[in-house]
Every structure is written in C-alpha cells, then in structure tokens.
Amino acid sequence: MSNIEKMLSEVLIDPNNQERLILKYSSVGKILSVSNQYEKEFSVKDGVIDFVNNSNYADNFGDQWTRFPKLQLDSFNGTTISKDRFFGALDLSPAELRRKFVLDVGCGTGRFAEIALKAGAVVVGLDYSSAAYVAAKNLEHYPNFQAIRGDIYNLPFKKDSFDLVYCLGVLQHTPNVEEAFKCLPTTVKDSGFLVVDYYWKRFRSVLTWKYPIRLITSTLHESTVLNILKVAHPIIYPLSEVCSKIPLIGKFISRFFPVVNYVNDYPQLDKELLRAWSFLDTYDNWAPKFDQPQTVKTVTKWANEAGLKDIEVKHVRHLVVRGRV
C-alpha cells in the first residue's frame, strides 16, 4: 500500500454522517471505489473521488480552470511564481514538507499542490468545482496525490488528519467566509499548521474598477461573462499594457483599466503568457458569485476564536494568516 493509499484510508469519512469509508484500489494504485459500511458508493471518475456531483457557486472556477488547465503551473510557464507565493505564505522550507500529509483546500489546477509534491509531501487536493478533475489530470504522474471534489463546509475528513492544511486564493469566494475558515482547523493535527489567505480589504484594493463591474458581472452566467470578456479584453488590455510601461506612474495608471495587468509584476512571463494570465485573472475577478475581501482585524479575530497559536498575519500577494493548531 502506497503512502497516499494508507493515509487517505485512515482519514476519509462520509461527509454526511462522519463514518469511516472503505477505499478499494487496483494493483497499480488506481482508486476503484469508495463506499460506506452500508455499501453506498460515492462517485469515482478519472481518478477523482466526487462527493459533490452537482452545479454550484464555484462553477465559474471549474470553467476557467478547464479552459486554462496549465497556465499557472510553474512546470508549464517556466517560472517560480507559484513556488514563491506558496513558500512565502507558508513560511516553511521544502525540507519541512517532506513526508508530511498535506491538504490543499481549493486546489484548482494543482498549482500549489505541484510545489508541495515536488518537496516530497503526500497531498490531497480538494476543490468544490470540476477543477478537481483538472488537478487530477495535471498531477497524475505524482503517486502521492489524490484529487477530491468536496465542500469546504462539509469536509470528508476526520479530525486531526493533516500535518498541514493550506487554502490559498479561495476563502473570499465562499458564501460565508468566516464559517468556511472555521471549518478548517479541526482537520489539522496537534502542532500542525494552518495557512490561509484572503483578498485584503483596504482602501487601495477596494478602490478599483473590479467592484463596480462586479455589480453586473457577478449576476450573469459564467458563459455570458466569458463572451463579454472575449470582446472587451482584446480592446482594453493593449491600452493597459502601453500605459503600464510609462516610467514611474505606469503601474498606478494601469489599475484604472478594467482588466488585470501583470506587466510590472511578472516580468519573467513573456508577452503571450502575460496576456493569457491577464485574461484568466480578469475572468477570475468578474465571474465569481462571491468576492469578499477581509481586514487584518477581522481575520486575526477569527484565528484567535478558532484557537490557533503563534498567529502571524502578513502580506504575500494576499492577506495571509498562519497559525499552529
């Protein structure tokens, strides 16, 4: 039995009644079935254990990651963008992840799970959207990875399961951010780490084009948003790109265009990747049903109420909260 098979069989539970599940694997370690003691089976398809099997508020993320399955993977774009953000948020070294059992909540295409796996961790990637299937495909060559489609509010794991749980770029897109955060600490072992991040609610971040546009776009179907963006982005992005290159004030000016622009943030990306990344993250800004940034005071309060110890709050692309259980 491999590391992931053994560890997962010890922690996976039926999210409806918290009873231990029975996992069956093939001789080559491919998961075949997941069932409870009453022989009720849960969906297993393309290597993904699926506890959701329905449409939900995260559909736009499943859509965007299906359209851009590899763009943010360091192994695809040839950068260390994901690695730098990952280790900057965790404040751990790669050596400290070796042989650790890790839960990636909101794994998307597996951009951060890939980094943890390369460091030698055993990783479970959970996503509420169909992105779980994208992650499974992207990371199928890692024997210590398992993708699960599940709900952050109804996690299929017993208490004290993981050495490390992280949730990056996710919580602000949930219906109830506080409740979503407080579902996570119980899955962490004693003395283990929990690391989450949020969009930062501050004057600089909320005074942008995004939130006025979202008054309309967040009410539309993701396919409609995508069609609008296909027309608008090729017109607006080149203007933003030119303005962003103006000395001293370019980055500031580019913030007032209704598209994301990383020309000054990710110089390691070539022009085409910058354009693709802009399209992806503009869609990521416009389409989600929920976008709820948080203040330092609020997230610190939640961390204390959840009983975290050695709490740190810092800015690493987003507002990061790190604590020990």
C-alpha positions as semicolon CSV with decimal commas, in nm:
position;residue;x (nm);y (nm);z (nm)
1;M;0,000;0,000;0,000
2;S;0,142;0,339;-0,101
3;N;0,169;0,642;0,129
4;I;-0,139;0,815;-0,015
5;E;-0,348;0,495;-0,001
6;K;-0,260;0,429;0,362
7;M;-0,301;0,788;0,482
8;L;-0,624;0,853;0,294
9;S;-0,785;0,529;0,413
10;E;-0,722;0,643;0,771
11;V;-0,879;0,989;0,741
12;L;-1,151;0,982;0,475
13;I;-1,508;0,987;0,610
14;D;-1,860;1,011;0,476
15;P;-1,933;1,387;0,492
16;N;-2,300;1,311;0,564
17;N;-2,252;1,102;0,879
18;Q;-1,877;1,116;0,962
19;E;-1,836;0,739;0,932
20;R;-1,515;0,588;0,800
21;L;-1,517;0,500;0,430
22;I;-1,387;0,189;0,257
23;L;-1,144;0,251;-0,030
24;K;-1,054;-0,009;-0,287
25;Y;-0,751;0,023;-0,515
26;S;-0,625;-0,165;-0,815
27;S;-0,290;-0,346;-0,808
28;V;-0,125;-0,037;-0,962
29;G;-0,266;0,204;-0,702
30;K;-0,559;0,337;-0,906
31;I;-0,862;0,406;-0,691
32;L;-1,156;0,188;-0,792
33;S;-1,433;0,258;-0,542
34;V;-1,527;0,445;-0,226
35;S;-1,818;0,329;-0,014
36;N;-1,957;0,344;0,337
37;Q;-2,041;0,049;0,561
38;Y;-2,390;0,033;0,412
39;E;-2,235;-0,019;0,069
40;K;-2,342;0,321;-0,058
41;E;-2,084;0,412;-0,321
42;F;-1,953;0,758;-0,398
43;S;-1,853;0,856;-0,749
44;V;-1,501;0,778;-0,860
45;K;-1,418;0,901;-1,209
46;D;-1,087;0,980;-1,380
47;G;-0,907;0,931;-1,051
48;V;-1,126;1,180;-0,861
49;I;-1,342;1,096;-0,559
50;D;-1,650;1,313;-0,611
51;F;-1,875;1,398;-0,315
52;V;-2,046;1,687;-0,499
53;N;-2,173;1,582;-0,842
54;N;-2,377;1,896;-0,899
55;S;-2,368;2,256;-1,017
56;N;-2,283;2,516;-0,751
57;Y;-2,150;2,866;-0,681
58;A;-1,797;2,757;-0,783
59;D;-1,894;2,665;-1,140
60;N;-1,704;2,959;-1,288
61;F;-1,382;2,825;-1,137
62;G;-1,436;2,484;-1,288
63;D;-1,498;2,657;-1,619
64;Q;-1,190;2,879;-1,607
65;W;-0,954;2,602;-1,498
66;T;-1,084;2,375;-1,770
67;R;-1,009;2,649;-2,024
68;F;-0,667;2,729;-1,872
69;P;-0,559;2,397;-1,721
70;K;-0,184;2,457;-1,704
71;L;-0,127;2,831;-1,726
72;Q;-0,042;2,886;-1,359
73;L;0,168;2,573;-1,316
74;D;0,535;2,661;-1,273
75;S;0,621;2,348;-1,468
76;F;0,428;2,488;-1,765
77;N;0,514;2,859;-1,763
78;G;0,879;2,811;-1,669
79;T;0,874;3,047;-1,370
80;T;0,873;3,023;-0,990
81;I;0,565;3,243;-0,944
82;S;0,358;2,975;-0,770
83;K;0,655;2,842;-0,573
84;D;0,745;3,189;-0,444
85;R;0,389;3,264;-0,336
86;F;0,348;2,919;-0,180
87;F;0,660;2,921;0,036
88;G;0,618;3,292;0,110
89;A;0,275;3,221;0,257
90;L;0,368;2,901;0,440
91;D;0,698;3,030;0,579
92;L;0,827;2,672;0,568
93;S;1,121;2,528;0,378
94;P;1,081;2,249;0,121
95;A;1,262;2,015;0,360
96;E;0,994;2,074;0,625
97;L;0,727;1,941;0,387
98;R;0,898;1,611;0,313
99;R;0,676;1,314;0,404
100;K;0,412;1,546;0,554
101;F;0,044;1,474;0,494
102;V;-0,099;1,789;0,338
103;L;-0,447;1,912;0,245
104;D;-0,479;2,171;-0,033
105;V;-0,826;2,327;0,002
106;G;-0,944;2,482;-0,324
107;C;-0,664;2,320;-0,522
108;G;-0,777;2,446;-0,864
109;T;-0,549;2,305;-1,131
110;G;-0,295;2,196;-0,872
111;R;-0,053;2,489;-0,898
112;F;0,039;2,479;-0,528
113;A;-0,009;2,104;-0,485
114;E;0,259;2,059;-0,752
115;I;0,506;2,255;-0,538
116;A;0,424;2,054;-0,225
117;L;0,457;1,726;-0,414
118;K;0,796;1,827;-0,552
119;A;0,905;1,892;-0,194
120;G;0,815;1,534;-0,104
121;A;0,476;1,584;0,063
122;V;0,177;1,349;0,036
123;V;-0,103;1,574;-0,089
124;V;-0,482;1,561;-0,102
125;G;-0,623;1,831;-0,330
126;L;-0,984;1,927;-0,263
127;D;-1,198;2,155;-0,480
128;Y;-1,571;2,227;-0,485
129;S;-1,569;2,274;-0,860
130;S;-1,487;2,044;-1,150
131;A;-1,132;2,182;-1,129
132;A;-1,061;1,873;-0,916
133;Y;-1,060;1,675;-1,241
134;V;-0,813;1,919;-1,397
135;A;-0,578;1,882;-1,099
136;A;-0,604;1,503;-1,119
137;K;-0,500;1,512;-1,484
138;N;-0,220;1,764;-1,434
139;L;-0,070;1,573;-1,142
140;E;-0,144;1,214;-1,246
141;H;0,228;1,136;-1,263
142;Y;0,266;1,202;-0,888
143;P;0,184;0,879;-0,698
144;N;0,133;1,068;-0,372
145;F;-0,153;1,290;-0,492
146;Q;-0,528;1,234;-0,465
147;A;-0,790;1,477;-0,601
148;I;-1,126;1,503;-0,425
149;R;-1,430;1,707;-0,520
150;G;-1,581;1,818;-0,191
151;D;-1,740;2,102;0,004
152;I;-1,538;2,318;0,243
153;Y;-1,847;2,344;0,466
154;N;-1,881;1,966;0,482
155;L;-1,531;1,825;0,463
156;P;-1,489;1,447;0,415
157;F;-1,204;1,414;0,666
158;K;-1,195;1,315;1,029
159;K;-1,049;1,545;1,292
160;D;-0,672;1,575;1,337
161;S;-0,590;1,433;0,994
162;F;-0,322;1,652;0,833
163;D;0,018;1,789;0,926
164;L;-0,051;2,099;0,717
165;V;-0,368;2,248;0,570
166;Y;-0,348;2,544;0,336
167;C;-0,615;2,736;0,147
168;L;-0,480;2,998;-0,090
169;G;-0,692;3,220;-0,316
170;V;-1,020;3,061;-0,210
171;L;-1,193;3,182;0,106
172;Q;-1,308;3,520;-0,027
173;H;-1,507;3,335;-0,292
174;T;-1,717;3,136;-0,044
175;P;-2,068;3,241;0,066
176;N;-1,973;3,274;0,435
177;V;-1,602;3,344;0,472
178;E;-1,586;3,315;0,850
179;E;-1,768;2,982;0,855
180;A;-1,552;2,847;0,573
181;F;-1,234;2,939;0,761
182;K;-1,356;2,786;1,087
183;C;-1,424;2,453;0,915
184;L;-1,051;2,406;0,857
185;P;-0,869;2,395;1,195
186;T;-1,030;2,069;1,310
187;T;-0,868;1,883;1,019
188;V;-0,518;1,977;1,139
189;K;-0,319;1,757;1,375
190;D;-0,196;1,892;1,708
191;S;0,105;2,117;1,648
192;G;0,029;2,118;1,275
193;F;-0,004;2,434;1,067
194;L;-0,298;2,607;0,905
195;V;-0,225;2,870;0,639
196;V;-0,498;3,066;0,460
197;D;-0,518;3,387;0,266
198;Y;-0,780;3,643;0,171
199;Y;-0,819;3,942;-0,054
200;W;-0,715;4,234;0,165
201;K;-0,991;4,484;0,241
202;R;-0,810;4,815;0,233
203;F;-0,854;5,144;0,052
204;R;-0,606;5,056;-0,221
205;S;-0,766;4,724;-0,309
206;V;-1,134;4,817;-0,299
207;L;-1,097;5,143;-0,487
208;T;-1,057;4,980;-0,829
209;W;-1,262;4,904;-1,136
210;K;-1,340;4,550;-1,020
211;Y;-1,619;4,603;-0,770
212;P;-1,835;4,840;-0,980
213;I;-1,812;4,595;-1,272
214;R;-1,898;4,302;-1,046
215;L;-2,232;4,464;-0,962
216;I;-2,332;4,339;-1,307
217;T;-2,098;4,053;-1,398
218;S;-2,142;3,854;-1,074
219;T;-2,512;3,821;-1,155
220;L;-2,450;3,676;-1,502
221;H;-2,387;3,318;-1,608
222;E;-2,016;3,245;-1,646
223;S;-2,057;3,179;-2,019
224;T;-2,205;3,527;-2,064
225;V;-1,919;3,685;-1,870
226;L;-1,671;3,493;-2,082
227;N;-1,832;3,610;-2,407
228;I;-1,824;3,973;-2,291
229;L;-1,460;3,937;-2,192
230;K;-1,369;3,783;-2,528
231;V;-1,481;4,108;-2,690
232;A;-1,358;4,356;-2,429
233;H;-1,018;4,214;-2,336
234;P;-0,852;4,238;-2,682
235;I;-0,951;4,605;-2,692
236;I;-0,874;4,714;-2,337
237;Y;-0,567;4,508;-2,250
238;P;-0,334;4,659;-2,518
239;L;-0,419;5,008;-2,387
240;S;-0,345;4,898;-2,033
241;E;-0,023;4,733;-2,149
242;V;0,103;5,053;-2,312
243;C;0,015;5,269;-2,011
244;S;0,175;5,027;-1,767
245;K;0,514;5,090;-1,929
246;I;0,511;5,465;-1,858
247;P;0,803;5,535;-1,621
248;L;0,719;5,588;-1,253
249;I;0,340;5,610;-1,290
250;G;0,264;5,325;-1,531
251;K;0,167;5,068;-1,273
252;F;-0,064;5,315;-1,098
253;I;-0,236;5,419;-1,419
254;S;-0,290;5,062;-1,533
255;R;-0,502;4,997;-1,222
256;F;-0,780;5,210;-1,368
257;F;-0,835;4,985;-1,669
258;P;-1,098;4,712;-1,612
259;V;-0,854;4,427;-1,683
260;V;-0,580;4,271;-1,475
261;N;-0,228;4,367;-1,582
262;Y;0,090;4,191;-1,464
263;V;0,346;4,359;-1,690
264;N;0,518;4,515;-1,389
265;D;0,456;4,223;-1,154
266;Y;0,570;3,920;-1,354
267;P;0,848;4,031;-1,588
268;Q;0,956;3,667;-1,616
269;L;0,648;3,592;-1,826
270;D;0,667;3,653;-2,199
271;K;0,415;3,876;-2,376
272;E;0,174;3,599;-2,471
273;L;0,172;3,446;-2,124
274;L;0,115;3,791;-1,970
275;R;-0,184;3,840;-2,199
276;A;-0,325;3,495;-2,120
277;W;-0,272;3,543;-1,747
278;S;-0,446;3,880;-1,770
279;F;-0,747;3,724;-1,944
280;L;-0,766;3,443;-1,688
281;D;-0,745;3,668;-1,382
282;T;-0,982;3,927;-1,527
283;Y;-1,234;3,646;-1,570
284;D;-1,146;3,539;-1,215
285;N;-1,232;3,892;-1,099
286;W;-1,553;3,937;-1,296
287;A;-1,724;3,598;-1,278
288;P;-1,726;3,464;-0,917
289;K;-2,058;3,479;-0,737
290;F;-1,881;3,590;-0,418
291;D;-1,585;3,823;-0,367
292;Q;-1,546;3,927;-0,005
293;P;-1,214;4,086;0,100
294;Q;-1,129;4,098;0,470
295;T;-0,947;4,330;0,710
296;V;-0,645;4,242;0,924
297;K;-0,854;4,295;1,238
298;T;-1,127;4,056;1,124
299;V;-0,905;3,767;1,015
300;T;-0,693;3,797;1,330
301;K;-1,011;3,778;1,539
302;W;-1,126;3,465;1,355
303;A;-0,787;3,297;1,402
304;N;-0,798;3,364;1,776
305;E;-1,156;3,239;1,803
306;A;-1,053;2,920;1,621
307;G;-0,790;2,857;1,887
308;L;-0,484;2,897;1,665
309;K;-0,149;2,958;1,831
310;D;0,155;3,157;1,720
311;I;-0,065;3,354;1,479
312;E;0,107;3,554;1,207
313;V;-0,065;3,792;0,966
314;K;0,132;3,919;0,668
315;H;0,101;4,024;0,305
316;V;0,218;3,776;0,041
317;R;0,022;3,869;-0,274
318;H;-0,286;3,839;-0,048
319;L;-0,351;3,878;0,324
320;V;-0,202;3,563;0,477
321;V;-0,291;3,416;0,816
322;R;-0,066;3,142;0,951
323;G;-0,105;2,961;1,282
324;R;-0,034;2,643;1,470
325;V;-0,317;2,425;1,597
